């Protein structure tokens, strides 16, 4: 399905066709400006074997895009006085995860400057077919179940001294939020982020119990092999939430209009937290200051959503294969 773009932003249809073909993109591309959908394109299947097509209403997993939701849940707890940015996490962890330095703070976990060792090495060569989890994936449904997964990794650097993207840090944030609040991490995200933003179709789904409107994640450009054995059965602090193109634009508007966190918190969240790095708290910052970015890449997932605060424009690319969306994302970088 195609809908012609309006005058802004300008999309090169021929170049987009080529990008879609390059890695057999399967998923959805949308551009929303204010209350208006300016462009949409849908490719491929939510369920290949049954030939169920993707639609603009399909729910897609967004992998590390969930980190933004984790950050917001934690920031809401800070606004409510349950935590602070300066909270040292050792006091909440107790005897768990003893290799995490005593000086690590909530702020450092949010900004990837904690220096803790990571259970997933982002710098290592990675193939979609790799099995990267040491624990059986069916056991990984709740936050406490991830404690042994992130345990045993020595501190990599002194807290606060360098930026190093850290998946494990966001698992620890989910654990801290859950223990400090007395509310499960998933319920916190539902109440403090999704409900406040009006996201009716965004949640952490179980991969073994997907609703009919959720796209299966495919490892490769062709074939029916899914990611169900490669990821936790239910995502947690570092990834695995599911959403739609509509909810993403709704999310961005709620965030920038102060309906999730207040203006002061939003400004702090979207300020570069470490010299030379365009990253705030759970969110990437475009080279041009109005642009906010969330992104995810995993087995069966390729995703980016960009929002321009000045024009209330959201460009989202949601893919349900490991690599299919990247040529499209690369082409559209900078469009909004």
C-alpha positions as CSV (number, residue, x, y, z in Angstrom):
1,X,0.0,0.0,0.0
2,X,1.3,3.5,-0.8
3,X,0.1,6.9,0.1
4,X,1.6,9.9,-1.7
5,X,3.7,12.2,0.5
6,X,2.7,15.8,0.9
7,X,5.0,18.7,0.3
8,X,6.9,18.1,3.6
9,X,9.0,16.1,4.0
10,X,10.1,15.2,0.5
11,X,10.7,11.5,-0.1
12,X,12.5,10.2,-3.2
13,X,10.2,7.4,-4.3
14,X,12.7,5.8,-6.7
15,X,15.4,5.7,-4.1
16,X,13.0,4.3,-1.5
17,X,12.0,1.5,-3.9
18,X,15.6,0.6,-4.3
19,X,16.2,0.7,-0.5
20,X,13.2,-1.6,0.0
21,X,14.5,-4.1,-2.5
22,X,18.1,-4.0,-1.2
23,X,17.5,-6.2,1.9
24,X,13.9,-7.3,1.1
25,X,12.4,-4.8,3.6
26,X,9.4,-6.2,5.5
27,X,7.6,-3.8,7.7
28,X,6.1,-0.3,7.8
29,X,7.4,3.2,7.0
30,X,5.3,6.2,8.2
31,X,5.6,10.0,8.3
32,X,3.3,11.9,10.6
33,X,3.2,15.7,10.9
34,X,1.0,17.0,13.7
35,X,-2.4,15.3,13.4
36,X,-1.8,14.3,9.8
37,X,-0.4,11.1,8.3
38,X,1.7,12.4,5.3
39,X,3.2,9.1,4.1
40,X,2.9,5.4,4.6
41,X,4.4,2.4,3.0
42,X,3.8,-1.2,4.0
43,X,5.8,-4.3,2.8
44,X,5.9,-8.0,3.5
45,X,4.2,-10.3,5.9
46,X,3.5,-10.3,9.6
47,X,3.3,-14.1,9.3
48,X,5.1,-15.4,6.2
49,X,3.9,-19.0,6.3
50,X,0.2,-17.9,6.5
51,X,0.7,-14.9,4.1
52,X,-0.7,-12.5,6.7
53,X,0.3,-9.0,5.4
54,X,1.8,-6.3,7.5
55,X,-0.4,-3.2,7.9
56,X,0.0,0.2,9.5
57,X,-1.8,-1.3,12.5
58,X,0.6,-4.2,13.0
59,X,2.5,-4.3,16.2
60,X,6.2,-4.7,15.9
61,X,8.9,-5.4,18.4
62,X,11.4,-2.5,18.7
63,X,14.3,-4.2,20.6
64,X,16.4,-1.4,22.3
65,X,13.7,1.1,21.6
66,X,12.4,-0.1,24.9
67,X,15.3,1.6,26.7
68,X,13.5,4.9,26.3
69,X,10.5,3.5,28.1
70,X,12.7,2.2,30.9
71,X,14.4,5.6,31.2
72,X,11.0,7.3,31.4
73,X,9.7,4.9,34.1
74,X,12.8,5.6,36.2
75,X,12.5,9.3,35.6
76,X,8.9,9.2,36.8
77,X,10.0,7.5,40.0
78,X,12.5,10.3,40.4
79,X,9.8,12.9,39.9
80,X,7.8,11.2,42.6
81,X,10.8,11.1,45.0
82,X,11.1,7.3,45.1
83,X,14.6,7.5,43.5
84,X,17.1,10.3,42.6
85,X,19.6,10.6,39.9
86,X,22.3,10.4,42.6
87,X,20.9,7.2,44.2
88,X,23.7,4.7,44.5
89,X,22.3,1.4,43.3
90,X,24.4,-0.8,45.7
91,X,22.0,0.1,48.5
92,X,19.1,-1.3,46.5
93,X,20.9,-4.3,45.0
94,X,22.1,-5.5,48.4
95,X,24.2,-8.7,47.9
96,X,23.1,-9.1,44.3
97,X,25.5,-8.3,41.4
98,X,28.5,-7.8,43.7
99,X,30.8,-6.8,40.8
100,X,28.9,-3.6,40.2
101,X,31.0,-0.8,41.8
102,X,29.6,0.8,45.0
103,X,29.7,4.3,43.4
104,X,27.5,3.5,40.4
105,X,24.4,5.8,40.3
106,X,21.0,5.8,38.6
107,X,22.2,8.7,36.5
108,X,25.2,6.8,35.2
109,X,23.1,3.8,34.3
110,X,20.7,6.0,32.4
111,X,23.5,7.6,30.4
112,X,25.6,4.5,29.8
113,X,28.5,5.9,31.9
114,X,28.3,3.4,34.8
115,X,31.2,1.4,33.5
116,X,29.6,-1.9,34.5
117,X,30.4,-5.0,32.5
118,X,27.8,-5.9,29.9
119,X,26.2,-9.3,29.3
120,X,25.9,-8.4,25.6
121,X,29.0,-7.2,23.8
122,X,27.8,-4.6,21.3
123,X,31.3,-4.5,19.7
124,X,31.5,-8.2,18.9
125,X,30.7,-9.6,15.5
126,X,27.0,-10.7,15.5
127,X,24.9,-12.8,13.2
128,X,21.1,-13.0,13.4
129,X,21.3,-16.7,13.9
130,X,23.5,-16.4,17.0
131,X,22.2,-17.6,20.4
132,X,23.5,-14.9,22.7
133,X,21.7,-15.8,25.9
134,X,23.3,-18.2,28.4
135,X,20.0,-18.9,30.2
136,X,17.0,-20.7,28.6
137,X,14.9,-18.0,27.0
138,X,11.6,-19.4,28.4
139,X,12.8,-18.5,32.0
140,X,13.3,-14.9,31.1
141,X,9.9,-13.4,31.6
142,X,10.3,-11.3,34.8
143,X,13.0,-8.8,35.9
144,X,14.3,-10.8,38.8
145,X,14.9,-13.7,36.4
146,X,17.6,-11.6,34.7
147,X,19.8,-11.2,37.8
148,X,21.9,-14.3,37.0
149,X,22.1,-13.3,33.3
150,X,23.8,-9.9,34.1
151,X,25.8,-11.3,37.0
152,X,29.5,-12.1,36.8
153,X,30.7,-9.3,34.5
154,X,33.6,-7.3,36.1
155,X,33.4,-3.5,36.2
156,X,34.9,-2.3,32.8
157,X,35.7,1.2,33.8
158,X,35.4,3.6,36.7
159,X,31.9,5.0,37.1
160,X,31.3,8.3,35.2
161,X,34.6,8.2,33.3
162,X,33.5,7.1,29.8
163,X,30.4,6.4,27.6
164,X,29.9,2.8,26.7
165,X,26.6,1.6,25.5
166,X,25.4,-1.0,28.0
167,X,22.4,-3.3,27.7
168,X,23.0,-4.8,31.1
169,X,22.8,-1.4,32.7
170,X,19.2,-1.1,31.6
171,X,18.4,-4.5,33.0
172,X,19.8,-3.2,36.3
173,X,17.7,0.0,36.0
174,X,14.6,-2.2,35.6
175,X,15.6,-4.1,38.7
176,X,16.2,-0.9,40.7
177,X,12.9,0.6,39.6
178,X,11.0,-2.6,40.5
179,X,12.6,-3.0,44.0
180,X,12.4,0.7,44.9
181,X,8.8,1.1,43.9
182,X,7.4,-2.3,44.9
183,X,5.7,-2.5,41.5
184,X,6.8,-4.8,38.7
185,X,8.9,-3.2,36.0
186,X,6.3,-4.1,33.3
187,X,3.5,-2.6,35.3
188,X,5.5,0.5,35.9
189,X,6.1,1.0,32.2
190,X,2.4,0.4,31.5
191,X,1.2,2.9,34.2
192,X,3.9,5.6,34.1
193,X,4.6,5.7,30.3
194,X,2.1,3.9,28.2
195,X,-1.0,5.0,30.1
196,X,0.1,8.6,30.5
197,X,0.9,8.8,26.8
198,X,-2.3,7.1,25.7
199,X,-0.5,4.2,24.0
200,X,-3.3,1.6,23.8
201,X,-1.3,-0.9,21.7
202,X,2.2,-0.7,23.2
203,X,3.3,-3.3,25.8
204,X,5.7,-6.1,26.5
205,X,4.2,-9.2,24.8
206,X,5.3,-12.8,25.3
207,X,6.8,-14.2,22.1
208,X,5.1,-17.6,22.8
209,X,1.7,-15.9,23.2
210,X,1.5,-13.2,20.5
211,X,-1.9,-11.7,19.5
212,X,-3.0,-11.9,15.9
213,X,-1.9,-8.3,15.1
214,X,1.7,-8.8,16.1
215,X,4.4,-9.4,13.5
216,X,6.7,-12.4,13.9
217,X,10.4,-11.5,13.8
218,X,12.3,-13.2,11.0
219,X,16.0,-13.9,11.2
220,X,16.6,-13.7,7.5
221,X,15.4,-12.0,4.3
222,X,13.8,-15.2,3.2
223,X,12.4,-18.3,4.9
224,X,10.1,-18.8,7.9
225,X,12.7,-19.1,10.7
226,X,11.7,-16.7,13.6
227,X,13.6,-15.2,16.5
228,X,11.6,-17.0,19.2
229,X,14.6,-19.0,20.5
230,X,17.0,-16.1,20.3
231,X,15.4,-13.5,22.6
232,X,13.8,-13.6,26.1
233,X,10.3,-14.8,26.1
234,X,9.3,-11.4,27.4
235,X,11.5,-8.3,27.0
236,X,12.8,-6.3,29.9
237,X,14.7,-3.1,30.7
238,X,17.0,-3.2,27.8
239,X,14.6,-4.2,25.0
240,X,11.6,-6.1,23.8
241,X,8.5,-3.8,23.9
242,X,6.0,-4.0,21.0
243,X,4.3,-1.0,19.4
244,X,2.7,0.4,16.3
245,X,3.5,3.3,14.0
246,X,0.5,5.2,15.3
247,X,1.5,4.7,18.9
248,X,5.1,5.9,18.2
249,X,3.9,9.3,16.9
250,X,1.4,9.5,19.8
251,X,4.4,8.7,22.2
252,X,6.6,11.4,20.8
253,X,3.9,14.0,21.0
254,X,3.0,13.1,24.6
255,X,6.7,13.2,25.6
256,X,7.4,16.6,24.0
257,X,4.2,18.0,25.4
258,X,4.9,17.1,29.0
259,X,2.4,14.4,29.4
260,X,4.9,11.7,30.5
261,X,7.5,13.7,32.4
262,X,7.6,17.3,33.3
263,X,9.4,20.0,31.2
264,X,12.4,20.1,33.5
265,X,12.9,16.3,33.4
266,X,12.4,16.3,29.6
267,X,15.1,18.9,29.1
268,X,17.5,16.9,31.3
269,X,16.7,13.7,29.5
270,X,17.3,15.2,26.1
271,X,20.6,17.0,27.0
272,X,23.9,15.4,26.0
273,X,25.1,13.7,29.2
274,X,28.7,13.0,28.2
275,X,31.1,15.2,26.3
276,X,31.3,14.4,22.6
277,X,28.4,11.9,22.7
278,X,24.9,12.7,21.3
279,X,23.0,10.7,23.9
280,X,20.9,11.9,26.9
281,X,19.0,9.5,29.2
282,X,17.6,6.6,27.3
283,X,17.4,8.6,24.1
284,X,19.8,9.5,21.2
285,X,20.1,13.0,20.0
286,X,20.3,13.9,16.3
287,X,23.1,16.1,15.0
288,X,20.5,18.8,14.7
289,X,19.2,19.6,18.1
290,X,15.4,19.2,17.4
291,X,15.8,15.6,16.4
292,X,15.2,12.8,18.9
293,X,15.9,9.2,18.0
294,X,15.1,5.8,19.4
295,X,16.4,2.7,17.6
296,X,16.6,-1.0,18.0
297,X,18.4,-3.9,16.3
298,X,18.1,-7.6,17.2
299,X,17.4,-11.0,15.8
300,X,14.2,-10.4,13.8
301,X,14.0,-6.7,14.6
302,X,15.3,-3.6,12.7
303,X,13.8,-0.2,13.8
304,X,14.2,3.5,14.1
305,X,11.9,6.3,15.0
306,X,12.9,10.0,14.7
307,X,11.0,13.0,15.9
308,X,11.6,16.6,15.1
309,X,10.4,18.7,18.0
310,X,10.2,21.9,15.9
311,X,7.9,20.5,13.2
312,X,6.0,17.9,15.3
313,X,7.1,15.4,12.6
314,X,7.7,11.7,13.3
315,X,9.4,9.3,10.8
316,X,9.2,5.7,11.9
317,X,10.6,2.6,10.2
318,X,9.5,-0.7,11.8
319,X,10.9,-3.9,10.4
320,X,10.3,-7.5,11.3
321,X,13.5,-9.0,10.0
322,X,17.0,-8.6,11.3
323,X,18.5,-6.5,8.5
324,X,15.7,-5.5,6.2
325,X,15.0,-2.0,7.5
326,X,18.6,-0.7,7.5
327,X,18.8,0.4,3.9
328,X,15.5,2.2,4.3
329,X,16.6,3.8,7.6
330,X,19.9,4.8,6.0
331,X,18.2,6.4,3.1
332,X,15.8,8.4,5.2
333,X,18.3,9.6,7.8
334,X,18.0,13.3,8.0
335,X,14.7,13.6,6.2
336,X,12.9,15.0,9.2
